[in-house]
Amino acid sequence: MNFKKNFGWIIAIVAGTVAIASAVTAFLIFKDKKKKDEEELEHYLDCSIQ
């Protein structure tokens, strides 16, 4: 009985860690994409002015 309880906690900790890592990864990808989009827009505006 004690083994099942400990195993459940291990699964919960691993799942929580994976969820946090996924959220951080998604945030970083979104931030990088936004930065690239802003750089492309700035480049386009600079080129269109010339």
PDB file as gemmi writes it, atoms N, CA and C in Angstrom:
CRYST1    1.000    1.000    1.000  90.00  90.00  90.00 P 1                      
ATOM      1  N   MET A   1       0.827  -1.186   0.000  1.00  0.00           N  
ATOM      2  CA  MET A   1       0.000   0.000   0.000  1.00  0.00           C  
ATOM      3  C   MET A   1       0.877   1.257   0.000  1.00  0.00           C  
ATOM      4  N   ASN A   2       1.926   1.250   0.783  1.00  0.00           N  
ATOM      5  CA  ASN A   2       2.815   2.402   0.865  1.00  0.00           C  
ATOM      6  C   ASN A   2       3.543   2.624  -0.460  1.00  0.00           C  
ATOM      7  N   PHE A   3       3.877   1.533  -1.163  1.00  0.00           N  
ATOM      8  CA  PHE A   3       4.558   1.637  -2.455  1.00  0.00           C  
ATOM      9  C   PHE A   3       3.674   2.341  -3.474  1.00  0.00           C  
ATOM     10  N   LYS A   4       2.385   2.007  -3.501  1.00  0.00           N  
ATOM     11  CA  LYS A   4       1.461   2.636  -4.451  1.00  0.00           C  
ATOM     12  C   LYS A   4       1.321   4.126  -4.167  1.00  0.00           C  
ATOM     13  N   LYS A   5       1.308   4.480  -2.897  1.00  0.00           N  
ATOM     14  CA  LYS A   5       1.192   5.892  -2.531  1.00  0.00           C  
ATOM     15  C   LYS A   5       2.438   6.661  -2.970  1.00  0.00           C  
ATOM     16  N   ASN A   6       3.610   6.098  -2.730  1.00  0.00           N  
ATOM     17  CA  ASN A   6       4.859   6.735  -3.147  1.00  0.00           C  
ATOM     18  C   ASN A   6       4.961   6.820  -4.670  1.00  0.00           C  
ATOM     19  N   PHE A   7       4.533   5.757  -5.344  1.00  0.00           N  
ATOM     20  CA  PHE A   7       4.558   5.741  -6.801  1.00  0.00           C  
ATOM     21  C   PHE A   7       3.641   6.814  -7.366  1.00  0.00           C  
ATOM     22  N   GLY A   8       2.515   7.009  -6.741  1.00  0.00           N  
ATOM     23  CA  GLY A   8       1.582   8.056  -7.167  1.00  0.00           C  
ATOM     24  C   GLY A   8       2.198   9.438  -7.026  1.00  0.00           C  
ATOM     25  N   TRP A   9       2.921   9.663  -5.938  1.00  0.00           N  
ATOM     26  CA  TRP A   9       3.585  10.955  -5.740  1.00  0.00           C  
ATOM     27  C   TRP A   9       4.680  11.184  -6.777  1.00  0.00           C  
ATOM     28  N   ILE A  10       5.409  10.115  -7.091  1.00  0.00           N  
ATOM     29  CA  ILE A  10       6.466  10.227  -8.099  1.00  0.00           C  
ATOM     30  C   ILE A  10       5.865  10.602  -9.450  1.00  0.00           C  
ATOM     31  N   ILE A  11       4.772   9.940  -9.824  1.00  0.00           N  
ATOM     32  CA  ILE A  11       4.090  10.243 -11.091  1.00  0.00           C  
ATOM     33  C   ILE A  11       3.596  11.686 -11.088  1.00  0.00           C  
ATOM     34  N   ALA A  12       3.037  12.136  -9.976  1.00  0.00           N  
ATOM     35  CA  ALA A  12       2.529  13.507  -9.879  1.00  0.00           C  
ATOM     36  C   ALA A  12       3.655  14.524 -10.012  1.00  0.00           C  
ATOM     37  N   ILE A  13       4.781  14.267  -9.388  1.00  0.00           N  
ATOM     38  CA  ILE A  13       5.931  15.187  -9.473  1.00  0.00           C  
ATOM     39  C   ILE A  13       6.474  15.236 -10.896  1.00  0.00           C  
ATOM     40  N   VAL A  14       6.604  14.082 -11.539  1.00  0.00           N  
ATOM     41  CA  VAL A  14       7.104  14.036 -12.914  1.00  0.00           C  
ATOM     42  C   VAL A  14       6.131  14.767 -13.845  1.00  0.00           C  
ATOM     43  N   ALA A  15       4.836  14.537 -13.686  1.00  0.00           N  
ATOM     44  CA  ALA A  15       3.845  15.194 -14.540  1.00  0.00           C  
ATOM     45  C   ALA A  15       3.867  16.707 -14.329  1.00  0.00           C  
ATOM     46  N   GLY A  16       4.009  17.135 -13.089  1.00  0.00           N  
ATOM     47  CA  GLY A  16       4.095  18.569 -12.808  1.00  0.00           C  
ATOM     48  C   GLY A  16       5.322  19.199 -13.422  1.00  0.00           C  
ATOM     49  N   THR A  17       6.435  18.501 -13.330  1.00  0.00           N  
ATOM     50  CA  THR A  17       7.682  19.000 -13.911  1.00  0.00           C  
ATOM     51  C   THR A  17       7.566  19.111 -15.431  1.00  0.00           C  
ATOM     52  N   VAL A  18       6.967  18.118 -16.050  1.00  0.00           N  
ATOM     53  CA  VAL A  18       6.778  18.144 -17.502  1.00  0.00           C  
ATOM     54  C   VAL A  18       5.849  19.293 -17.895  1.00  0.00           C  
ATOM     55  N   ALA A  19       4.796  19.513 -17.127  1.00  0.00           N  
ATOM     56  CA  ALA A  19       3.876  20.608 -17.435  1.00  0.00           C  
ATOM     57  C   ALA A  19       4.571  21.960 -17.329  1.00  0.00           C  
ATOM     58  N   ILE A  20       5.374  22.147 -16.309  1.00  0.00           N  
ATOM     59  CA  ILE A  20       6.099  23.411 -16.143  1.00  0.00           C  
ATOM     60  C   ILE A  20       7.107  23.601 -17.276  1.00  0.00           C  
ATOM     61  N   ALA A  21       7.835  22.551 -17.600  1.00  0.00           N  
ATOM     62  CA  ALA A  21       8.815  22.638 -18.688  1.00  0.00           C  
ATOM     63  C   ALA A  21       8.129  22.954 -20.017  1.00  0.00           C  
ATOM     64  N   SER A  22       6.979  22.368 -20.265  1.00  0.00           N  
ATOM     65  CA  SER A  22       6.238  22.638 -21.497  1.00  0.00           C  
ATOM     66  C   SER A  22       5.771  24.086 -21.550  1.00  0.00           C  
ATOM     67  N   ALA A  23       5.285  24.597 -20.426  1.00  0.00           N  
ATOM     68  CA  ALA A  23       4.822  25.983 -20.383  1.00  0.00           C  
ATOM     69  C   ALA A  23       5.978  26.952 -20.617  1.00  0.00           C  
ATOM     70  N   VAL A  24       7.117  26.703 -20.016  1.00  0.00           N  
ATOM     71  CA  VAL A  24       8.283  27.575 -20.197  1.00  0.00           C  
ATOM     72  C   VAL A  24       8.749  27.522 -21.651  1.00  0.00           C  
ATOM     73  N   THR A  25       8.788  26.341 -22.234  1.00  0.00           N  
ATOM     74  CA  THR A  25       9.205  26.192 -23.627  1.00  0.00           C  
ATOM     75  C   THR A  25       8.255  26.938 -24.560  1.00  0.00           C  
ATOM     76  N   ALA A  26       6.958  26.788 -24.339  1.00  0.00           N  
ATOM     77  CA  ALA A  26       5.979  27.490 -25.170  1.00  0.00           C  
ATOM     78  C   ALA A  26       6.143  28.997 -25.038  1.00  0.00           C  
ATOM     79  N   PHE A  27       6.368  29.490 -23.837  1.00  0.00           N  
ATOM     80  CA  PHE A  27       6.563  30.924 -23.621  1.00  0.00           C  
ATOM     81  C   PHE A  27       7.790  31.420 -24.363  1.00  0.00           C  
ATOM     82  N   LEU A  28       8.895  30.685 -24.276  1.00  0.00           N  
ATOM     83  CA  LEU A  28      10.124  31.103 -24.936  1.00  0.00           C  
ATOM     84  C   LEU A  28       9.980  31.086 -26.459  1.00  0.00           C  
ATOM     85  N   ILE A  29       9.301  30.089 -26.986  1.00  0.00           N  
ATOM     86  CA  ILE A  29       9.082  30.016 -28.433  1.00  0.00           C  
ATOM     87  C   ILE A  29       8.210  31.186 -28.880  1.00  0.00           C  
ATOM     88  N   PHE A  30       7.157  31.481 -28.118  1.00  0.00           N  
ATOM     89  CA  PHE A  30       6.273  32.598 -28.451  1.00  0.00           C  
ATOM     90  C   PHE A  30       7.027  33.922 -28.412  1.00  0.00           C  
ATOM     91  N   LYS A  31       7.851  34.103 -27.394  1.00  0.00           N  
ATOM     92  CA  LYS A  31       8.623  35.334 -27.257  1.00  0.00           C  
ATOM     93  C   LYS A  31       9.600  35.484 -28.424  1.00  0.00           C  
ATOM     94  N   ASP A  32      10.281  34.399 -28.803  1.00  0.00           N  
ATOM     95  CA  ASP A  32      11.224  34.437 -29.909  1.00  0.00           C  
ATOM     96  C   ASP A  32      10.515  34.737 -31.223  1.00  0.00           C  
ATOM     97  N   LYS A  33       9.357  34.127 -31.430  1.00  0.00           N  
ATOM     98  CA  LYS A  33       8.592  34.372 -32.653  1.00  0.00           C  
ATOM     99  C   LYS A  33       8.149  35.823 -32.728  1.00  0.00           C  
ATOM    100  N   LYS A  34       7.705  36.366 -31.619  1.00  0.00           N  
ATOM    101  CA  LYS A  34       7.273  37.767 -31.596  1.00  0.00           C  
ATOM    102  C   LYS A  34       8.441  38.690 -31.931  1.00  0.00           C  
ATOM    103  N   LYS A  35       9.614  38.381 -31.393  1.00  0.00           N  
ATOM    104  CA  LYS A  35      10.805  39.191 -31.667  1.00  0.00           C  
ATOM    105  C   LYS A  35      11.159  39.131 -33.156  1.00  0.00           C  
ATOM    106  N   LYS A  36      11.115  37.929 -33.748  1.00  0.00           N  
ATOM    107  CA  LYS A  36      11.414  37.778 -35.168  1.00  0.00           C  
ATOM    108  C   LYS A  36      10.407  38.544 -36.017  1.00  0.00           C  
ATOM    109  N   ASP A  37       9.123  38.476 -35.660  1.00  0.00           N  
ATOM    110  CA  ASP A  37       8.100  39.195 -36.410  1.00  0.00           C  
ATOM    111  C   ASP A  37       8.340  40.702 -36.358  1.00  0.00           C  
ATOM    112  N   GLU A  38       8.715  41.214 -35.202  1.00  0.00           N  
ATOM    113  CA  GLU A  38       8.992  42.639 -35.067  1.00  0.00           C  
ATOM    114  C   GLU A  38      10.206  43.040 -35.898  1.00  0.00           C  
ATOM    115  N   GLU A  39      11.238  42.185 -35.914  1.00  0.00           N  
ATOM    116  CA  GLU A  39      12.431  42.475 -36.716  1.00  0.00           C  
ATOM    117  C   GLU A  39      12.101  42.468 -38.203  1.00  0.00           C  
ATOM    118  N   GLU A  40      11.286  41.511 -38.641  1.00  0.00           N  
ATOM    119  CA  GLU A  40      10.898  41.450 -40.045  1.00  0.00           C  
ATOM    120  C   GLU A  40      10.070  42.674 -40.430  1.00  0.00           C  
ATOM    121  N   LEU A  41       9.168  43.087 -39.563  1.00  0.00           N  
ATOM    122  CA  LEU A  41       8.353  44.263 -39.832  1.00  0.00           C  
ATOM    123  C   LEU A  41       9.232  45.510 -39.916  1.00  0.00           C  
ATOM    124  N   GLU A  42      10.169  45.626 -39.003  1.00  0.00           N  
ATOM    125  CA  GLU A  42      11.085  46.781 -39.018  1.00  0.00           C  
ATOM    126  C   GLU A  42      11.903  46.784 -40.301  1.00  0.00           C  
ATOM    127  N   HIS A  43      12.407  45.624 -40.721  1.00  0.00           N  
ATOM    128  CA  HIS A  43      13.171  45.516 -41.962  1.00  0.00           C  
ATOM    129  C   HIS A  43      12.290  45.897 -43.156  1.00  0.00           C  
ATOM    130  N   TYR A  44      11.080  45.399 -43.183  1.00  0.00           N  
ATOM    131  CA  TYR A  44      10.160  45.715 -44.284  1.00  0.00           C  
ATOM    132  C   TYR A  44       9.886  47.215 -44.347  1.00  0.00           C  
ATOM    133  N   LEU A  45       9.650  47.831 -43.197  1.00  0.00           N  
ATOM    134  CA  LEU A  45       9.384  49.270 -43.172  1.00  0.00           C  
ATOM    135  C   LEU A  45      10.599  50.060 -43.608  1.00  0.00           C  
ATOM    136  N   ASP A  46      11.777  49.649 -43.165  1.00  0.00           N  
ATOM    137  CA  ASP A  46      12.999  50.333 -43.584  1.00  0.00           C  
ATOM    138  C   ASP A  46      13.198  50.243 -45.107  1.00  0.00           C  
ATOM    139  N   CYS A  47      12.958  49.082 -45.653  1.00  0.00           N  
ATOM    140  CA  CYS A  47      13.125  48.887 -47.092  1.00  0.00           C  
ATOM    141  C   CYS A  47      12.068  49.629 -47.893  1.00  0.00           C  
ATOM    142  N   SER A  48      10.856  49.698 -47.383  1.00  0.00           N  
ATOM    143  CA  SER A  48       9.781  50.362 -48.122  1.00  0.00           C  
ATOM    144  C   SER A  48       9.963  51.876 -48.120  1.00  0.00           C  
ATOM    145  N   ILE A  49      10.625  52.417 -47.111  1.00  0.00           N  
ATOM    146  CA  ILE A  49      10.872  53.849 -47.046  1.00  0.00           C  
ATOM    147  C   ILE A  49      11.914  54.242 -48.090  1.00  0.00           C  
ATOM    148  N   GLN A  50      12.897  53.398 -48.303  1.00  0.00           N  
ATOM    149  CA  GLN A  50      13.977  53.720 -49.244  1.00  0.00           C  
ATOM    150  C   GLN A  50      13.502  53.540 -50.616  1.00  0.00           C  
TER     151      GLN A  50                                                      
END                                                                             
